[in-house]
């Protein structure tokens, strides 16, 4: 059965520019080519696609176009809860959509809240503290250098630079000052884990499928403790991806366990990508989770899916099918059509 599928998204070219523009301001948003590629995949599966760019006209368009479901990749523009805005609008209208609900999306964008939740469930994660400004930095921060400093409410490595790894109090103060001043949000100061870095793509709900584990390594041969997967690394293609990651089965199982447990306790839906890094003893620890992972040609989620034998078109269809099954959309649509038929029949008799 084909559906009318709304496609909600933010384009890089539409990103509002503030008076303090940083080079990675639009890092989370989509290129037109990505949106076109997703739309093509949905049409190939027999669906009609209605494009819904994020903006002031989104609500009226949803009210007018009566889509069956929304394929949501919209990030919002600004604020700690920006990724929750489109799902909240959709829930207010009773329109089903792909991906996690507003609460999960808001929680997962706040790295400190996310870490507090996963650690309360016994999932290992580096110690961290969130600070609003340099004046909030305690004299004894309770963690040994080196530390890692990043914005508290960003994704796509926004605000992460090679200088995010700090080795002294002076470097810590400078990085916190830069993040809080540039990105206008708190900084998360976290223990630095010196081991290898991995990411795990997850698809499903009751039954979860994990894609092959991907390892992110520097293109040049350097030790893991010297590698910072940051905006500059991505922008200049200084990383390489190994998928499946060359790890023993026992370690792979432990990495997947951390990822799946985080997906479950944060109540993610349909899809997510979980970042995991090894500590000094080689134990996997939770770093971050992205319940709205990128779907561009260079995004890690579709690359890992491809390594697992799922081409891009199949991945888009699988994401939609997963959401369709979760909300029982076929039965829902059949019930709506039956109500409409009864209404038309009643009008014809009157």
Legacy VTK file of the C-alpha trace (Angstrom):
# vtk DataFile Version 3.0
C-alpha trace
ASCII
DATASET POLYDATA
POINTS 350 float
0.000 0.000 0.000
1.355 3.380 -0.994
1.053 6.310 1.392
1.139 10.067 1.124
4.436 10.780 2.869
5.397 14.233 4.082
9.141 14.862 4.034
10.155 17.367 6.738
13.682 18.806 6.597
15.992 21.803 7.121
18.213 22.942 4.246
21.681 24.355 4.853
20.954 27.281 2.542
18.005 28.341 4.718
19.956 28.345 7.984
19.436 31.692 9.758
22.669 33.633 10.168
23.212 35.374 13.479
25.540 38.262 14.139
28.141 35.737 15.306
28.548 33.286 12.437
30.733 30.220 12.973
31.998 27.948 10.229
29.918 24.965 11.378
26.636 26.845 11.894
24.830 24.737 9.268
26.579 21.417 9.989
23.414 19.621 11.135
21.250 20.601 8.196
20.706 18.994 4.802
21.883 19.606 1.276
19.177 19.685 -1.386
20.716 16.550 -2.917
20.043 14.551 0.263
16.384 15.584 0.351
16.042 14.736 -3.357
17.622 11.344 -2.765
15.256 10.493 0.095
12.235 11.641 -1.921
13.339 9.491 -4.853
13.689 6.444 -2.596
10.206 6.984 -1.143
8.675 7.359 -4.592
10.450 4.190 -5.746
8.643 2.345 -2.934
5.283 3.487 -4.322
4.603 6.489 -2.077
3.581 10.017 -3.007
5.940 12.561 -1.466
4.978 16.013 -0.204
8.018 18.150 0.616
7.733 20.128 3.840
10.699 22.438 4.461
11.030 23.618 8.044
9.697 27.112 8.557
6.670 29.223 9.520
4.472 27.634 6.847
4.958 24.073 8.042
1.890 23.945 10.305
-0.499 25.304 7.678
0.922 22.941 5.073
0.366 19.952 7.345
-3.199 21.062 7.976
-3.799 21.490 4.250
-2.069 18.503 2.667
-3.380 15.642 4.879
-0.386 13.329 4.670
-0.562 9.790 6.044
2.837 9.925 7.733
5.868 12.223 7.864
9.413 11.080 7.163
11.106 13.413 9.598
14.694 14.612 9.272
13.954 18.172 10.452
16.378 19.481 13.084
14.827 22.880 13.889
17.069 25.946 13.872
17.935 26.893 17.421
17.545 25.997 21.076
17.960 22.979 23.318
14.636 21.457 22.198
14.898 22.309 18.497
14.808 18.700 17.297
11.549 18.154 19.185
9.635 20.966 17.470
8.444 19.152 14.340
7.457 15.946 16.206
5.554 18.071 18.745
3.633 19.781 15.931
2.887 16.411 14.351
1.638 14.957 17.638
-0.634 17.961 18.166
-2.187 17.229 14.759
-2.324 13.472 15.248
0.013 12.837 12.314
2.360 9.840 12.696
6.039 10.233 11.817
9.317 8.384 11.675
11.756 8.485 14.560
11.679 9.302 18.236
9.136 11.415 20.084
9.676 15.009 21.290
10.828 14.031 24.786
13.519 11.635 23.587
14.760 14.079 20.945
15.002 16.909 23.475
16.710 14.737 26.089
19.251 13.292 23.675
20.346 16.697 22.409
21.217 17.724 25.967
24.389 15.730 26.498
24.477 16.226 30.278
20.895 15.015 30.761
21.537 12.070 28.449
24.612 11.044 30.428
22.765 11.368 33.730
20.044 9.013 32.487
22.297 6.361 30.970
24.631 6.354 33.971
21.654 5.919 36.328
20.926 2.678 34.473
24.485 1.459 34.922
25.678 2.181 31.401
29.327 3.292 31.585
29.969 6.845 30.391
32.780 9.322 31.106
32.322 11.583 34.127
31.307 15.107 33.142
30.116 18.462 34.421
28.055 21.115 32.627
29.087 24.741 33.183
27.347 27.926 32.042
30.482 30.082 32.079
34.109 30.036 33.212
33.093 31.491 36.590
31.200 28.237 37.265
34.339 26.120 36.906
35.224 24.814 40.387
38.813 24.996 41.517
38.825 21.217 41.701
36.775 19.889 38.831
37.094 16.336 40.149
38.618 14.875 36.976
42.169 14.412 35.786
43.544 16.039 32.658
43.299 15.596 29.755
39.644 16.608 29.563
37.314 17.121 26.631
35.151 20.235 26.206
32.197 20.589 23.832
28.867 22.404 23.550
26.143 20.849 25.677
23.363 21.027 23.074
24.888 20.373 19.649
25.365 17.506 17.216
27.372 16.835 14.053
30.596 17.780 15.887
29.503 21.420 16.097
31.801 23.270 18.454
34.280 20.378 18.569
37.813 21.259 17.484
41.268 19.773 17.952
41.557 22.209 20.877
38.580 20.516 22.572
41.024 18.138 24.201
42.552 20.248 26.965
45.622 19.421 29.032
45.712 22.240 31.568
43.523 24.594 33.559
44.456 27.437 31.208
43.339 25.481 28.126
40.145 24.410 29.919
39.180 27.994 30.767
39.909 29.155 27.220
37.797 26.395 25.642
34.851 26.890 28.007
34.981 30.622 27.328
35.015 30.063 23.566
32.100 27.604 23.576
29.852 29.587 25.915
30.583 32.815 24.052
30.389 31.472 20.504
27.558 28.973 20.766
25.618 30.771 23.526
25.046 27.626 25.573
26.716 25.719 28.403
29.868 23.693 27.884
30.179 20.041 28.808
33.517 19.210 30.416
34.122 15.482 30.200
36.801 12.935 30.971
38.825 12.174 27.858
38.834 8.526 26.878
42.111 7.517 25.197
40.855 4.443 23.334
39.434 3.682 19.896
36.142 5.261 18.765
33.156 3.409 17.295
29.626 4.115 16.173
26.684 1.729 16.016
23.627 2.179 13.809
20.374 0.748 15.159
17.081 0.130 13.376
13.841 -1.161 14.872
11.644 -1.051 17.965
10.732 -4.232 19.832
13.248 -6.149 17.768
16.445 -4.188 17.152
18.850 -4.640 14.285
22.382 -3.307 14.640
24.429 -2.462 11.581
28.055 -3.563 11.430
30.087 -1.644 14.003
32.020 1.211 12.424
35.366 2.390 13.716
36.381 5.992 13.121
40.141 6.380 12.775
42.465 9.180 11.720
43.582 8.977 8.104
47.175 9.362 9.291
48.645 6.707 11.549
48.528 8.227 15.031
47.676 6.788 18.412
43.962 6.831 19.398
44.629 9.216 22.289
45.884 11.803 19.791
42.793 11.597 17.576
39.916 14.058 17.971
36.938 13.405 15.684
36.011 17.050 15.227
34.587 19.470 12.687
37.996 20.143 11.130
38.641 16.416 10.771
35.328 15.938 8.958
35.635 19.084 6.856
39.116 18.173 5.620
38.467 14.414 5.278
41.147 13.529 7.804
39.307 10.432 9.036
38.736 6.953 7.681
35.971 4.484 8.447
36.446 0.772 9.029
33.180 -1.105 8.757
32.937 -3.747 10.011
35.388 -2.621 12.673
38.335 -4.964 13.220
37.515 -5.989 16.799
37.261 -9.371 18.544
33.782 -10.841 18.831
33.737 -10.357 22.600
34.504 -6.632 22.323
32.014 -6.219 19.471
29.314 -7.742 21.661
30.133 -5.357 24.507
30.049 -2.350 22.170
26.664 -3.430 20.805
25.393 -3.994 24.339
26.245 -0.415 25.362
24.543 0.926 22.219
21.380 -1.154 22.567
21.000 -0.454 26.279
21.311 3.291 25.633
18.722 3.086 22.824
16.328 1.299 25.182
16.697 3.435 28.305
16.398 6.671 26.293
13.244 5.233 24.659
14.386 5.838 21.108
12.172 4.718 18.238
12.802 3.393 14.742
16.453 4.433 14.341
19.450 5.940 16.095
23.229 6.005 15.987
25.265 5.535 19.179
28.872 6.677 19.649
31.071 4.517 21.877
34.721 4.958 22.861
37.112 2.716 24.770
38.624 3.827 28.043
42.237 3.262 29.019
41.484 -0.325 30.025
39.779 -1.107 26.723
36.231 -1.021 28.112
33.495 0.491 25.891
31.766 3.583 27.250
28.772 5.525 25.967
29.632 8.923 24.478
26.523 10.230 22.708
23.407 9.114 20.881
21.825 10.635 17.801
18.164 9.615 17.414
17.979 11.733 14.243
21.083 10.548 12.372
22.156 12.132 9.105
21.254 10.465 5.810
23.623 12.196 3.401
26.052 10.272 1.195
28.813 10.896 3.759
26.737 10.274 6.913
27.809 7.371 9.092
24.353 5.793 9.490
23.781 4.983 5.785
27.450 4.029 5.324
27.125 1.451 8.102
23.813 0.241 6.663
25.482 -0.235 3.289
28.195 -2.325 4.963
25.373 -4.469 6.327
23.961 -5.015 2.855
21.266 -2.326 2.949
21.540 0.158 0.047
20.392 3.740 0.572
17.000 3.268 -1.104
16.386 0.157 0.975
17.402 1.987 4.154
14.909 4.805 3.551
12.187 2.266 2.888
13.134 0.274 6.003
12.968 3.388 8.196
9.507 4.211 6.868
8.317 0.604 7.136
9.521 0.454 10.738
7.470 3.523 11.660
4.471 2.288 9.635
4.478 -0.985 11.584
4.916 0.798 14.932
1.813 2.975 14.445
-0.115 0.249 12.529
-0.628 2.766 9.753
-2.406 0.482 7.328
-5.155 -0.300 9.851
-5.266 3.353 10.866
-5.715 4.497 7.266
-8.341 1.819 6.583
-10.324 2.975 9.633
-10.128 6.603 8.512
-11.338 5.670 5.019
-14.221 3.675 6.514
-15.293 6.704 8.587
-15.099 8.899 5.499
-17.244 6.457 3.505
-19.886 6.367 6.242
-19.924 10.151 6.350
-20.376 10.376 2.593
-23.126 7.758 2.715
-24.932 9.610 5.489
-24.746 12.875 3.521
-26.083 11.162 0.405
-29.113 9.835 2.335
-29.913 13.159 3.962
LINES 1 351
350 0 1 2 3 4 5 6 7 8 9 10 11 12 13 14 15 16 17 18 19 20 21 22 23 24 25 26 27 28 29 30 31 32 33 34 35 36 37 38 39 40 41 42 43 44 45 46 47 48 49 50 51 52 53 54 55 56 57 58 59 60 61 62 63 64 65 66 67 68 69 70 71 72 73 74 75 76 77 78 79 80 81 82 83 84 85 86 87 88 89 90 91 92 93 94 95 96 97 98 99 100 101 102 103 104 105 106 107 108 109 110 111 112 113 114 115 116 117 118 119 120 121 122 123 124 125 126 127 128 129 130 131 132 133 134 135 136 137 138 139 140 141 142 143 144 145 146 147 148 149 150 151 152 153 154 155 156 157 158 159 160 161 162 163 164 165 166 167 168 169 170 171 172 173 174 175 176 177 178 179 180 181 182 183 184 185 186 187 188 189 190 191 192 193 194 195 196 197 198 199 200 201 202 203 204 205 206 207 208 209 210 211 212 213 214 215 216 217 218 219 220 221 222 223 224 225 226 227 228 229 230 231 232 233 234 235 236 237 238 239 240 241 242 243 244 245 246 247 248 249 250 251 252 253 254 255 256 257 258 259 260 261 262 263 264 265 266 267 268 269 270 271 272 273 274 275 276 277 278 279 280 281 282 283 284 285 286 287 288 289 290 291 292 293 294 295 296 297 298 299 300 301 302 303 304 305 306 307 308 309 310 311 312 313 314 315 316 317 318 319 320 321 322 323 324 325 326 327 328 329 330 331 332 333 334 335 336 337 338 339 340 341 342 343 344 345 346 347 348 349
